[in-house]
Amino acid sequence: MSPNTQIGFMIVLSMYLHSTMTTADAGTILQPVSAVASDERVFGTLHYMDDALVDQSGLVDRDTRQPNGYVSGVTDFDTYIASGPVHIDTSNAIWATNADVTTAIIDFDLGGQFTIDGMALWNRGNNLDNQIGNFELFADDNNAFTSPVIIGSYLADGNLGDSLFTGVEVFRFTATTASHIRMSITSNLHWNGSGILSAGEVAFRQANSIPEPATGFLIVTGSASILAFFRRWKSR
């Protein structure tokens, strides 16, 4: 094999290694495929079901009241949040518990194994008592949560909107890999155990990807080999 052919082969090899490396996903927003709550309310024709937490049904533009959703796994989380999406307070677009149920568990199925580092919550706003207050987040790789890992404990802000629109609150945490997330809600914002629980929408932030160590090593060593070979060839 001639020197020119060898150089060409090594360049092609380096390009292939670069093409197969894991690229950064820029922190996309992730919509869970389902949400299962320990309690949900049906009041006549008004349904306050757990699926409403993850179906984007209430996400709108404040000015036009037109749908303002996102594409899961594609839309950049930070850019979307910065655009100011709000949740409109309509019965079939929120989740709520039955009367005097002020603690609940909501299990989110992410639809696969993902590394996440944040959660977006559209609560109820307007300083309502009957919305999520204190809660904890847990991560696991199965829906039975047989080996849960605690992500953190939080207190939601209940005053991020008015009687019609609720703004978003973002909770950031250490990057955690899981397929299921559990939100364990220990109180609403009424503090005395009365009332209900309710919320609008939940989504998660995928952590930025980094190259796999082995792939990164191959790229560095491969590129270095090409450079060394080219220098030796030119010195002949």
N, C-alpha and C positions, 0 to 999 in steps of 0.2 A: 504494500500500500504506500503510495507516494505521500510526502509530507502534506501537500495540499489536501489530499483526500482525507488524511488523518485529522487535519484541522477541521475540515468540514463535518466529519463524523462527530467530533467532540462538541462542536458548536450545536449541532442538531440534538445531541444528547442533553446538553445543558438547557436548551429551550424546552425539551420534553419535561425535564425535572421541574422547571419553573411552572409549566402549565399544569402539573399535577399537584402542586403544593396547595395547602389550604389557604384561602384568601380571606381577608377580613370582611365581615358582613355588615360593618358599619352600625351595628346595634339595631337590628330590625325589630318591629313590634310583632308580638306573637299572640294570636287569638286562641285560647283553649278550645278544644273540640266539644267540651261539655263541662257543665257545672252541676254538681249534685249537692243540694242543701239538706240539712237535717230537718228543716221545717219550711213550708211555703204556704202562702195564703190564697184561697179562692173565696171571693166574697160576691156571691151572686154571679153576675156576668163579668165581673172584674177578676182577672187572673194576675197574680203577682208571683210568677213562677221563677225557678232558679235559672232556667235557660236564658231568661232575659239578661242575665249578667254577662253573657258572652256572645250575644247575637248581633251587637252593634245597632240594635233597633232604635235606640234613643239618641245616638250620636248625631248631632246636627250642627249646622252653622248658625251662630246666634242671630246674625242679621237676616238671613234668608229663610231660616228654619228648614232648609233643605238637608237631606242626609249628608253627613260629612264623615264617612267611615274610612277604613284603611284596608290594605291588602296584607294579610298575615304573611310574615316571612319575607316581605318585599319592601313595604313602607318603612322608612327610617323612623325609629321611635322618637328621637329627640326633635327631629324636624316636625313630625306630626304633632307632638305635644306643644311645641312652640307656636303652632298655628292656632292654638286656642280652641280646640274642639270642646263643645259642651254637651251635656246630656239633658234632654228635655223631659220634664216630669209628667209623664203620662202613665196611666195604670198598667197597661200591658207591656211597658218598656222598663219596668222596675221589678225587683225582687223584694218580697216582704214576708215576715213571719205572721203567725196568728197572734191574737191578743195575749199580752203578758208573756210572750216568749222573747226574752232579751239576751239569750245566749244561743249560739248556733255553730255548726260546723259546715263549711262549704269546701267540697273537694273538686279541684280543677284537674281535668285530664288534658295534658298538653299535646296529646296526639303523637308522642314519640319522646325520645331522649333529647333534651335541650339543655344548654347552659344559659341560665338567666341571671341577671344582676339588677333587676328592678321590676316594680309593679305599678301600674297606673290604676287609680281608683276614682271613679265618679260616684261620690256618695250621694246625699240628697240636697245638701246646701240649705240656705236660708236659716241656719242655726236651729234646725228641727231637732227635737229630742230623739225622735224615732229613726235614727240612722246609726250606722256602725260607729262605735266608739273605740274601745280597746280591743286589740286582736293580736294573735301570734300567727306566724307563717312557718309551716313545716314542709320539708321536701322528702320525697321517697321515689323509689323506682317501681312501685307497685300500688295498685288502688286500695289495698288493704292496710297500707301504711304500717307494715310489720317492723320496719326499722327506720322510723322518721328521724330526720335531722332538722333541728330548729334553725330557722333562718334569722328570726328576730322578733321582738315585741314592739308594738306600735300603737299610737293613738291617732285616730283619723281626725282631720279638721272638718267641723260641721258647718263652716260658714264660708264656703267657696261658691256662692251663688245666691240666687233669689228664689222666689216661689215657683218659677218656671224653668230656669236653667241652672245647672250645676257645673262648675268648673272641675278640672282634674287635679288630683294630688298624686305626686310621684314618690314612691318609697324606694330608695336605692339600698342595695345590700351586697355583700361579698358574692362573687360569681359562684353559682351553685348548679350542679348538673342533676337533673331529675326528669321524670316523666309525669309526676303527679305533685301538685301543690295543695296543701291543706291550709285553709284559713279558719282558725279557731277564734270565734268572736266571744269575748267574755263580758261585754256590756254594750249598751247603746249610750247615747249622750245624756240620758235622763238621770243616770247614776243611782236611782233608788229601786231598780228592778222592775219598774212598771213600763207599760207601753209595748212597742214592738221593735223589730229590726228591719231596716230596708236599705237598699242601695241601687245604683243604676247600672254600672258597667265595670268590668275588670279586664285588664290586659297585662301582658308581661313584656319585658325588654330582653331580647337575646343579647348575651355578652358578645363583644367583638372577638372573632376567631383569631388565633395565632397559628403560624405554621407548625406542623408536627415536628418534634425535635429531630427525628430520623430524616425526614424530608429536608429540613433546613440544613442538616449536616451534609447530606448528599449534594445539595445545591452549592454550598460553600466550597466543599472539597473538589467538586467537579469543575467549578469555575476556576479555582486555583490551579488545577491540573492543566486546563486549557491555556491559561496565561503562561505557566511555566514552560509548557511544550512549545508555545509560539516563540518565546524568548530564546529557547535553545536552538530552535530551527533558524531563527534570524541570525544567530551568532555563528552559524556555519560558514 
